[in-house]
């Protein structure tokens, strides 16, 4: 009898890192733009 191995490069395996990357990118862009807004809006240093 021959057993089949599970596929590593499945749709879910590729989709999850992509989703995580875009969430991290959104977080990073939000944090950097908030810092610039706070410096301009509140005359911060």
Secondary structure, 3 states (H helix, E strand, C coil): CCCCCCCCCCHHHHHHHHHHHHHHHHHHHHHHHHHHHHHHHCCCC
